[in-house]
Amino acid sequence: MIEKGFEHIPVMVKEVIDFIEPNREGIILDFTVGTGGHAEAILKSSDLPILIGFDKDEESLGIARERLKAFKERVQLYNMDFKNSLEMDIEFSKVIGVLFDFGLSSFQLNNAGRGFSFNLEGPLDMRMDRKQSLTAYHVVNRYPEKELIRILKEYGEIKSARKLAREIIRIRNKKEIETTFELRQIIEKVIPWRPVRGKTHPAAKVFQAIRIEVNKELENLSSFLEELINKLFSGARVVTISFHSLEDRIVKRVFQKLSKNSKKKPVIKVLTKKPIFPSKEEVEQNFRARSARLRACEKI
């Protein structure tokens, strides 16, 4: 059972179903199943496909197992990083659809003990896989200045990356930075901020950068996506939902590369010339949907 306050509303459910077209026999791969929101909607929409889901967050996957137990043999769930899934014996000739939802779930964000949110006081953790050793605490308190600057620039696109890295090091030399609120205070000191409608708190980008580093979220994503698409058969569809420009850019480049192959026939047909954004009504009902962008393609 999902604890109160941890309910997660999946983003652009109708669009996901429309693009994946689950009313066919075969396998749907949900590479970031999370708490099972999209998976449940897909399985409810059609009795034909089975769904294989992956997630490295064991707690989220436990919620998904409970949520999807009514579908019984139509669901297989694995506690693993999707980037390791191609080592499994997946029958790609039967795969009709693939879904990536790269965002954090409300379950993760609303749990102060996980350390993902700068709005809740908790330990600097940010691990999706809690069995791994690298945490946000280690990144903030142990990474050298050069590495801090790199991840703040690359993964957070922070203009004041150098200044912020130096301030983090100055503070940690006196006392280790242990909580999300301590880090937030440092960020607000370096990057002055006041609430303005429509303007994002600077800590959002900083926390994003550290989270990406902790979980190696962008590592090998491009090569994985390309290898996956090459394994698919004609008619299989791939749908991705990104929540920041870094992931969206990777998806866009892979789709462009495989749809405009100059040496041989294109591998895919891009179904979304531009990313699709949530409707105004959806954003009003679920504010966290505001930054989502969806792309889709079909294997030729």
VOBA-1610 file (N, C-alpha, C; in pm, whole numbers, padded with zeros to 5 digits, always signed):
BEGIN
Met+00084-00119+00000Met+00000+00000+00000Met+00088+00125+00000Ile+00055+00224-00085Ile+00134+00347-00091Ile+00096+00435+00027Glu+00198+00478+00102Glu+00172+00563+00217Glu+00112+00695+00173Lys+00029+00753+00260Lys-00034+00880+00230Lys+00073+00985+00204Gly+00048+01063+00097Gly+00145+01166+00060Gly+00248+01116-00039Phe+00254+00984-00061Phe+00350+00928-00154Phe+00285+00889-00287Glu+00155+00918-00305Glu+00089+00882-00429Glu+00161+00946-00548His+00183+00866-00651His+00251+00917-00769His+00154+00919-00886Ile+00141+01034-00950Ile+00052+01047-01065Ile+00138+01034-01191Pro+00119+00929-01270Pro+00199+00914-01392Pro+00167+01025-01491Val+00267+01064-01568Val+00257+01178-01660Val+00217+01132-01800Met+00131+01209-01864Met+00090+01189-02004Met+00051+01044-02035Val-00035+00989-01951Val-00076+00849-01966Val-00145+00824-02100Lys-00237+00911-02136Lys-00310+00894-02263Lys-00214+00893-02381Glu-00120+00988-02380Glu-00023+00996-02490Glu+00065+00872-02497Val+00107+00822-02380Val+00189+00699-02376Val+00114+00583-02440Ile-00011+00566-02401Ile-00093+00455-02454Ile-00117+00473-02604Asp-00145+00596-02646Asp-00170+00622-02789Asp-00048+00586-02873Phe+00071+00620-02826Phe+00192+00594-02904Phe+00237+00448-02897Ile+00226+00387-02780Ile+00271+00247-02767Ile+00176+00149-02836Glu+00049+00187-02845Glu-00053+00101-02906Glu-00052-00039-02844Pro-00092-00051-02717Pro-00084-00180-02648Pro-00191-00282-02687Asn-00282-00244-02776Asn-00388-00337-02814Asn-00338-00438-02917Arg-00223-00499-02884Arg-00159-00600-02970Arg-00098-00707-02881Glu-00089-00827-02932Glu-00021-00932-02856Glu+00129-00908-02861Gly+00195-00934-02749Gly+00340-00918-02746Gly+00388-00871-02611Ile+00510-00817-02609Ile+00575-00776-02485Ile+00593-00624-02486Ile+00564-00563-02372Ile+00597-00422-02352Ile+00703-00414-02244Leu+00812-00345-02273Leu+00922-00328-02178Leu+00908-00191-02112Asp+00888-00191-01982Asp+00884-00066-01905Asp+01017-00059-01831Phe+01110+00020-01887Phe+01246+00018-01835Phe+01263+00099-01707Thr+01166+00180-01673Thr+01171+00258-01548Thr+01033+00249-01483Val+00999+00132-01435Val+00861+00104-01393Val+00820+00183-01270Gly+00917+00222-01186Gly+00885+00303-01068Gly+00781+00236-00980Thr+00678+00311-00943Thr+00572+00255-00859Thr+00459+00193-00941Gly+00477+00187-01073Gly+00384+00111-01158Gly+00269+00189-01217Gly+00273+00320-01215Gly+00161+00401-01264Gly+00133+00382-01412His+00236+00398-01495His+00216+00378-01639His+00186+00232-01670Ala+00256+00141-01601Ala+00236-00003-01624Ala+00091-00042-01599Glu+00035+00007-01490Glu-00105-00025-01457Glu-00199+00027-01566Ala-00177+00150-01611Ala-00263+00209-01714Ala-00254+00131-01845Ile-00133+00089-01881Ile-00113+00013-02005Ile-00185-00122-01997Leu-00166-00192-01885Leu-00227-00326-01869Leu-00380-00318-01860Lys-00431-00210-01804Lys-00577-00191-01798Lys-00635-00160-01935Ser-00554-00097-02020Ser-00604-00053-02151Ser-00621-00168-02251Ser-00555-00280-02225Ser-00563-00394-02316Ser-00529-00523-02243Asp-00599-00631-02278Asp-00572-00763-02217Asp-00467-00841-02295Leu-00416-00785-02402Leu-00331-00863-02493Leu-00183-00871-02454Pro-00116-00760-02424Pro+00029-00772-02400Pro+00065-00816-02258Ile+00188-00863-02244Ile+00245-00880-02110Ile+00346-00768-02091Leu+00376-00736-01967Leu+00467-00625-01939Leu+00585-00674-01856Ile+00705-00639-01899Ile+00827-00668-01824Ile+00881-00534-01775Gly+00892-00520-01644Gly+00934-00394-01587Gly+01066-00404-01512Phe+01142-00295-01515Phe+01272-00288-01447Phe+01279-00162-01362Asp+01339-00173-01245Asp+01369-00054-01165Asp+01475-00090-01062Lys+01572+00001-01044Lys+01676-00029-00945Lys+01640+00019-00806Asp+01527+00091-00793Asp+01480+00134-00662Asp+01389+00025-00604Glu+01443-00048-00507Glu+01373-00164-00451Glu+01242-00124-00383Glu+01241-00009-00315Glu+01120+00036-00247Glu+01009+00068-00346Ser+01043+00139-00453Ser+00944+00171-00556Ser+00891+00043-00620Leu+00981-00050-00645Leu+00940-00175-00710Leu+00847-00256-00621Gly+00867-00248-00489Gly+00777-00315-00395Gly+00635-00262-00408Ile+00622-00131-00426Ile+00490-00070-00445Ile+00431-00115-00578Ala+00515-00121-00682Ala+00468-00166-00813Ala+00418-00310-00808Arg+00489-00396-00735Arg+00446-00537-00723Arg+00306-00546-00663Glu+00283-00468-00558Glu+00152-00467-00493Glu+00046-00411-00588Arg+00081-00306-00655Arg-00013-00237-00744Arg-00055-00324-00863Leu+00039-00405-00911Leu+00016-00480-01034Leu-00016-00628-01011Lys-00032-00668-00885Lys-00050-00811-00857Lys-00177-00869-00918Ala-00277-00784-00944Ala-00402-00831-01003Ala-00382-00882-01146Phe-00273-00839-01211Phe-00248-00879-01349Phe-00170-01010-01358Lys-00128-01061-01242Lys-00067-01193-01228Lys+00041-01222-01331Glu+00019-01327-01416Glu+00124-01373-01507Glu+00152-01275-01621Arg+00073-01169-01630Arg+00097-01070-01736Arg+00206-00970-01698Val+00263-00984-01578Val+00365-00891-01530Val+00488-00966-01481Gln+00606-00919-01522Gln+00733-00967-01467Gln+00812-00843-01426Leu+00855-00838-01301Leu+00928-00721-01252Leu+01067-00761-01203Tyr+01166-00677-01236Tyr+01304-00706-01200Tyr+01369-00586-01131Asn+01433-00613-01017Asn+01503-00508-00943Asn+01645-00496-00999Met+01658-00415-01104Met+01788-00397-01168Met+01787-00270-01252Asp+01906-00219-01279Asp+01924-00105-01367Asp+01889-00151-01508Phe+01804-00075-01577Phe+01763-00117-01711Phe+01881-00130-01806Lys+01992-00060-01777Lys+02108-00067-01866Lys+02172-00206-01865Asn+02135-00288-01766Asn+02186-00427-01761Asn+02087-00526-01822Ser+01971-00476-01866Ser+01862-00565-01910Ser+01893-00638-02040Leu+01978-00581-02124Leu+02005-00645-02253Leu+02085-00774-02238Glu+02137-00797-02116Glu+02207-00923-02087Glu+02108-01037-02064Met+01979-00999-02043Met+01876-01100-02019Met+01829-01161-02151Asp+01761-01273-02139Asp+01712-01343-02258Asp+01572-01290-02294Ile+01568-01169-02347Ile+01441-01108-02386Ile+01412-01146-02532Glu+01289-01188-02558Glu+01249-01228-02694Glu+01209-01102-02772Phe+01308-01036-02831Phe+01284-00906-02894Phe+01190-00914-03014Ser+01178-01030-03074Ser+01085-01044-03187Ser+00940-01024-03143Lys+00915-01038-03013Lys+00779-01022-02961Lys+00755-00886-02894Val+00859-00803-02885Val+00845-00673-02820Val+00769-00578-02912Ile+00657-00524-02863Ile+00576-00431-02942Ile+00593-00287-02894Gly+00639-00271-02771Gly+00651-00136-02717Gly+00754-00126-02606Val+00814-00007-02595Val+00914+00020-02493Val+00885+00156-02432Leu+00893+00164-02299Leu+00867+00292-02231Leu+00984+00327-02138Phe+01027+00452-02146Phe+01122+00509-02051Phe+01056+00632-01987Asp+01043+00632-01857Asp+01000+00753-01785Asp+01117+00788-01695Phe+01196+00886-01737Phe+01321+00916-01668Phe+01304+00997-01540Gly+01182+01038-01507Gly+01163+01125-01391Gly+01163+01052-01259Leu+01183+01130-01152Leu+01166+01077-01016Leu+01018+01063-00987Ser+00982+00968-00905Ser+00842+00954-00865Ser+00816+01041-00742Ser+00688+01071-00720Ser+00650+01145-00600Ser+00688+01067-00475Phe+00684+00935-00485Phe+00724+00850-00373Phe+00867+00880-00331Gln+00954+00896-00430Gln+01094+00926-00398Gln+01111+01070-00348Leu+01047+01163-00417Leu+01062+01305-00380Leu+01003+01338-00244Asn+00890+01275-00211Asn+00819+01308-00087Asn+00873+01235+00035Asn+00971+01149+00014Asn+01030+01073+00124Asn+01158+01145+00168Ala+01149+01221+00277Ala+01263+01302+00323Ala+01389+01219+00345Gly+01371+01095+00387Gly+01485+01008+00415Gly+01566+00969+00294Arg+01510+00990+00174Arg+01584+00956+00052Arg+01674+01071+00005Gly+01646+01192+00052Gly+01735+01305+00024Gly+01728+01361-00117Phe+01619+01333-00190Phe+01608+01382-00327Phe+01558+01527-00334Ser+01483+01570-00235Ser+01417+01700-00241Ser+01486+01805-00156Phe+01504+01925-00214Phe+01562+02035-00138Phe+01456+02103-00050Asn+01330+02063-00067Asn+01221+02119+00013Asn+01196+02042+00143Leu+01257+01927+00156Leu+01240+01844+00277Leu+01378+01820+00339Glu+01386+01833+00469Glu+01515+01811+00536Glu+01539+01662+00553Gly+01653+01619+00506Gly+01688+01478+00517Gly+01836+01460+00490Pro+01885+01337+00498Pro+02027+01312+00473Pro+02060+01329+00326Leu+02184+01364+00298Leu+02228+01375+00159Leu+02253+01233+00105Asp+02149+01174+00048Asp+02157+01037+00000Asp+02143+01033-00152Met+02019+01042-00202Met+01986+01050-00346Met+02013+00921-00423Arg+02033+00810-00353Arg+02055+00684-00426Arg+01921+00624-00469Met+01912+00585-00595Met+01796+00508-00640Met+01813+00362-00598Asp+01935+00314-00610Asp+01968+00179-00562Asp+02039+00195-00428Arg+01968+00165-00321Arg+02022+00192-00187Arg+02130+00092-00146Lys+02157-00004-00233Lys+02264-00100-00205Lys+02400-00045-00250Gln+02399+00056-00336Gln+02527+00111-00383Gln+02591+00197-00275Ser+02721+00216-00285Ser+02794+00289-00181Ser+02798+00440-00205Leu+02801+00484-00329Leu+02812+00627-00359Leu+02683+00700-00325Thr+02694+00805-00243Thr+02579+00887-00204Thr+02606+01033-00236Ala+02502+01115-00223Ala+02518+01260-00242Ala+02612+01316-00135Tyr+02609+01260-00016Tyr+02699+01302+00092Tyr+02844+01289+00048His+02876+01177-00017His+03014+01154-00063His+03051+01255-00172Val+02960+01279-00266Val+02987+01374-00375Val+03013+01513-00317Val+02926+01557-00226Val+02935+01693-00171Val+03057+01709-00081Asn+03090+01607-00003Asn+03197+01621+00096Asn+03333+01565+00056Arg+03337+01487-00053Arg+03463+01422-00089Arg+03514+01458-00229Tyr+03427+01497-00318Tyr+03472+01524-00455Tyr+03564+01645-00457Pro+03673+01640-00534Pro+03761+01757-00548Pro+03690+01869-00624Glu+03742+01989-00610Glu+03679+02107-00670Glu+03655+02090-00820Lys+03755+02039-00889Lys+03743+02023-01035Lys+03624+01935-01073Glu+03605+01826-00998Glu+03494+01734-01027Glu+03358+01796-00992Leu+03354+01869-00881Leu+03229+01938-00844Leu+03189+02037-00953Ile+03285+02113-01001Ile+03258+02211-01108Ile+03206+02139-01232Arg+03268+02027-01265Arg+03228+01952-01385Arg+03083+01907-01377Ile+03044+01843-01266Ile+02907+01790-01260Ile+02804+01903-01250Leu+02840+02013-01182Leu+02747+02127-01173Leu+02725+02190-01310Lys+02833+02197-01390Lys+02822+02253-01525Lys+02752+02157-01620Glu+02798+02032-01623Glu+02746+01934-01720Glu+02604+01890-01691Tyr+02577+01859-01565Tyr+02449+01798-01530Tyr+02345+01897-01476Gly+02392+02015-01435Gly+02298+02113-01383Gly+02295+02240-01464Glu+02393+02254-01555Glu+02406+02375-01638Glu+02405+02501-01550Ile+02480+02493-01439Ile+02488+02601-01341Ile+02592+02704-01386Lys+02551+02828-01404Lys+02643+02933-01447Lys+02746+02965-01338Ser+02704+02957-01212Ser+02794+02989-01100Ser+02861+02863-01044Ala+02887+02766-01131Ala+02941+02636-01086Ala+03071+02650-01008Arg+03163+02730-01060Arg+03293+02745-00994Arg+03278+02809-00856Lys+03199+02916-00850Lys+03177+02988-00725Lys+03108+02898-00621Leu+03009+02820-00668Leu+02936+02731-00577Leu+03026+02619-00527Ala+03105+02560-00615Ala+03196+02452-00575Ala+03294+02501-00469Arg+03346+02620-00488Arg+03442+02675-00391Arg+03376+02700-00256Glu+03252+02745-00258Glu+03183+02770-00132Glu+03151+02639-00060Ile+03113+02536-00134Ile+03089+02404-00076Ile+03216+02354-00007Ile+03329+02369-00074Ile+03457+02323-00018Ile+03495+02406+00105Arg+03472+02537+00099Arg+03503+02624+00213Arg+03423+02581+00336Ile+03294+02554+00316Ile+03207+02513+00428Ile+03245+02375+00479Arg+03269+02280+00388Arg+03295+02143+00431Arg+03431+02130+00501Asn+03522+02223+00475Asn+03651+02222+00545Asn+03634+02257+00693Lys+03527+02327+00725Lys+03497+02360+00864Lys+03412+02250+00929Lys+03310+02206+00854Lys+03217+02105+00905Lys+03154+02033+00787Glu+03146+01901+00794Glu+03089+01826+00682Glu+02942+01864+00661Ile+02902+01869+00535Ile+02764+01905+00497Ile+02682+01776+00499Glu+02585+01770+00586Glu+02517+01642+00611Glu+02373+01636+00561Thr+02303+01749+00551Thr+02161+01744+00517Thr+02127+01824+00392Thr+02009+01796+00339Thr+01959+01868+00221Thr+01944+02017+00250Phe+01899+02051+00371Phe+01879+02192+00406Phe+02013+02266+00418Glu+02114+02199+00470Glu+02247+02261+00477Glu+02297+02295+00336Leu+02279+02202+00245Leu+02323+02226+00108Leu+02239+02337+00044Arg+02110+02336+00069Arg+02022+02440+00014Arg+02066+02579+00062Gln+02101+02592+00189Gln+02144+02721+00244Gln+02269+02772+00173Ile+02361+02681+00143Ile+02484+02719+00072Ile+02449+02768-00069Ile+02359+02696-00135Ile+02318+02733-00271Ile+02254+02872-00272Glu+02166+02897-00176Glu+02095+03026-00170Glu+02190+03141-00137Lys+02297+03109-00068Lys+02396+03212-00036Lys+02474+03253-00162Val+02508+03154-00244Val+02587+03179-00365Val+02500+03230-00480Ile+02381+03174-00493Ile+02290+03213-00602Ile+02165+03275-00539Pro+02165+03404-00519Pro+02051+03471-00454Pro+01920+03440-00526Trp+01816+03417-00444Trp+01688+03375-00502Trp+01573+03426-00418Arg+01470+03469-00486Arg+01345+03502-00418Arg+01232+03441-00500Pro+01124+03401-00433Pro+01014+03335-00505Pro+00954+03425-00613Val+00958+03375-00736Val+00894+03443-00850Val+00817+03338-00927Arg+00692+03367-00955Arg+00606+03270-01025Arg+00671+03226-01157Gly+00682+03096-01173Gly+00738+03042-01296Gly+00889+03027-01296Lys+00955+03078-01191Lys+01101+03068-01183Lys+01141+02955-01089Thr+01234+02873-01135Thr+01275+02755-01057Thr+01381+02793-00954His+01369+02733-00837His+01470+02754-00732His+01604+02700-00781Pro+01715+02774-00760Pro+01846+02727-00809Pro+01887+02591-00753Ala+01835+02556-00635Ala+01869+02426-00577Ala+01817+02310-00662Ala+01713+02334-00740Ala+01656+02227-00822Ala+01761+02174-00920Lys+01832+02265-00987Lys+01934+02225-01084Lys+02057+02163-01016Val+02092+02216-00898Val+02207+02162-00825Val+02177+02021-00777Phe+02059+02001-00719Phe+02020+01867-00673Phe+02011+01771-00792Gln+01962+01820-00904Gln+01955+01738-01026Gln+02095+01691-01066Ala+02190+01783-01066Ala+02327+01750-01107Ala+02388+01645-01016Ile+02371+01661-00886Ile+02429+01565-00790Ile+02360+01430-00803Arg+02229+01431-00820Arg+02152+01306-00835Arg+02196+01229-00959Ile+02218+01300-01069Ile+02263+01236-01193Ile+02400+01171-01173Glu+02488+01240-01101Glu+02621+01186-01072Glu+02612+01063-00982Val+02532+01072-00877Val+02519+00961-00782Val+02468+00835-00852Asn+02369+00852-00940Asn+02304+00736-01002Asn+02354+00705-01143Lys+02453+00783-01188Lys+02511+00763-01322Lys+02400+00754-01427Glu+02306+00847-01417Glu+02185+00839-01499Glu+02210+00855-01649Leu+02308+00935-01686Leu+02333+00960-01828Leu+02441+00870-01887Glu+02508+00797-01798Glu+02620+00712-01841Glu+02570+00602-01935Asn+02625+00598-02053Asn+02593+00495-02153Asn+02447+00497-02200Leu+02372+00603-02170Leu+02231+00606-02211Leu+02218+00607-02362Ser+02300+00686-02428Ser+02294+00696-02574Ser+02322+00561-02640Ser+02431+00495-02598Ser+02467+00366-02659Ser+02364+00259-02626Phe+02308+00263-02504Phe+02204+00166-02467Phe+02082+00182-02556Leu+02036+00306-02572Leu+01917+00333-02651Leu+01934+00288-02796Glu+02053+00315-02850Glu+02080+00275-02989Glu+02085+00123-03002Glu+02152+00057-02907Glu+02160-00090-02911Glu+02023-00153-02897Leu+01942-00097-02806Leu+01806-00148-02786Leu+01725-00138-02914Ile+01723-00020-02976Ile+01643+00002-03097Ile+01686-00093-03208Asn+01816-00118-03218Asn+01866-00209-03322Asn+01821-00354-03298Lys+01789-00388-03174Lys+01743-00523-03141Lys+01593-00542-03169Leu+01520-00431-03176Leu+01375-00439-03196Leu+01340-00480-03338Phe+01216-00529-03355Phe+01168-00569-03486Phe+01068-00466-03539Ser+01038-00475-03666Ser+00949-00379-03732Ser+00815-00366-03659Gly+00773-00242-03640Gly+00645-00215-03574Gly+00656-00186-03426Ala+00769-00221-03365Ala+00787-00192-03223Ala+00801-00041-03203Arg+00743+00009-03096Arg+00745+00153-03069Arg+00820+00184-02940Val+00892+00295-02943Val+00967+00340-02826Val+00914+00477-02784Val+00878+00489-02657Val+00828+00615-02602Val+00918+00655-02486Thr+00964+00780-02486Thr+01048+00830-02377Thr+00984+00955-02317Ile+00993+00966-02185Ile+00949+01087-02115Ile+01069+01139-02036Ser+01114+01258-02073Ser+01228+01322-02005Ser+01179+01441-01925Phe+01257+01477-01822Phe+01218+01589-01737Phe+01323+01699-01733His+01430+01680-01810His+01526+01789-01825His+01594+01775-01961Ser+01655+01885-02004Ser+01707+01893-02141Ser+01819+01794-02169Leu+01893+01752-02067Leu+02007+01663-02089Leu+01962+01528-02145Glu+01864+01465-02079Glu+01813+01336-02127Glu+01741+01353-02259Asp+01660+01459-02269Asp+01585+01482-02391Asp+01678+01499-02511Arg+01790+01567-02490Arg+01887+01589-02597Arg+01948+01457-02644Ile+01977+01368-02549Ile+02033+01237-02584Ile+01934+01158-02669Val+01808+01156-02626Val+01704+01084-02700Val+01688+01143-02840Lys+01681+01274-02847Lys+01664+01343-02975Lys+01777+01308-03073Arg+01901+01308-03024Arg+02015+01279-03110Arg+02015+01135-03161Val+01979+01041-03071Val+01973+00899-03113Val+01863+00880-03217Phe+01746+00940-03193Phe+01636+00930-03288Phe+01676+00990-03423Gln+01740+01106-03421Gln+01783+01170-03545Gln+01883+01083-03621Lys+01979+01029-03547Lys+02082+00944-03609Lys+02021+00822-03677Leu+01929+00754-03609Leu+01873+00629-03661Leu+01764+00651-03765Ser+01713+00774-03774Ser+01609+00802-03875Ser+01666+00865-04001Lys+01794+00906-03995Lys+01857+00971-04110Lys+01992+00907-04138Asn+01990+00777-04153Asn+02115+00705-04178Asn+02152+00719-04325Ser+02263+00785-04355Ser+02301+00815-04493Ser+02358+00693-04568Lys+02418+00600-04496Lys+02484+00486-04560Lys+02387+00372-04595Lys+02282+00358-04516Lys+02184+00252-04542Lys+02045+00303-04508Lys+01946+00217-04516Lys+01809+00260-04491Lys+01792+00305-04346Pro+01704+00404-04322Pro+01676+00445-04184Pro+01627+00328-04100Val+01660+00331-03971Val+01623+00222-03880Val+01486+00248-03818Ile+01453+00376-03795Ile+01328+00411-03729Ile+01256+00524-03805Lys+01127+00535-03775Lys+01049+00651-03818Lys+01015+00730-03692Val+01053+00857-03686Val+01024+00940-03571Val+00877+00982-03576Leu+00805+00956-03468Leu+00661+00985-03462Leu+00632+01123-03404Thr+00732+01183-03341Thr+00717+01315-03279Thr+00826+01406-03333Lys+00794+01490-03431Lys+00896+01578-03488Lys+00949+01674-03382Lys+00861+01716-03293Lys+00899+01797-03177Lys+00847+01726-03053Pro+00910+01749-02936Pro+00860+01682-02815Pro+00717+01725-02783Ile+00642+01634-02726Ile+00505+01662-02683Ile+00508+01697-02535Phe+00437+01803-02500Phe+00431+01849-02361Phe+00295+01819-02301Pro+00285+01810-02168Pro+00155+01786-02105Pro+00059+01902-02134Ser-00069+01871-02133Ser-00170+01974-02154Ser-00173+02069-02034Lys-00230+02185-02056Lys-00245+02285-01949Lys-00326+02226-01834Glu-00429+02147-01870Glu-00516+02085-01768Glu-00437+01986-01682Glu-00349+01908-01747Glu-00271+01810-01671Glu-00175+01880-01576Val-00111+01986-01622Val-00017+02060-01537Val-00090+02122-01418Glu-00212+02168-01440Glu-00291+02225-01330Glu-00324+02119-01225Gln-00346+01996-01270Gln-00377+01886-01178Gln-00252+01824-01116Asn-00141+01830-01189Asn-00017+01769-01142Asn+00098+01861-01181Phe+00137+01951-01091Phe+00237+02054-01120Phe+00372+01993-01161Arg+00402+01874-01109Arg+00531+01812-01142Arg+00540+01767-01287Ala+00426+01768-01356Ala+00426+01730-01498Ala+00478+01840-01588Arg+00494+01961-01533Arg+00520+02080-01616Arg+00644+02069-01704Ser+00748+01999-01655Ser+00874+01994-01731Ser+00886+01867-01817Ala+00783+01784-01818Ala+00789+01658-01894Ala+00783+01684-02043Arg+00856+01602-02118Arg+00850+01610-02264Arg+00858+01468-02320Leu+00772+01436-02412Leu+00761+01300-02465Leu+00808+01294-02609Arg+00885+01190-02641Arg+00925+01162-02778Arg+00893+01015-02809Ala+00865+00986-02935Ala+00832+00849-02974Ala+00884+00818-03113Cys+00914+00691-03134Cys+00958+00646-03267Cys+00906+00504-03289Glu+00912+00460-03415Glu+00870+00324-03452Glu+00979+00258-03534Lys+01010+00134-03502Lys+01110+00059-03578Lys+01055+00027-03716Ile+01134+00051-03817Ile+01091+00026-03954Ile+01115-00120-03991
//
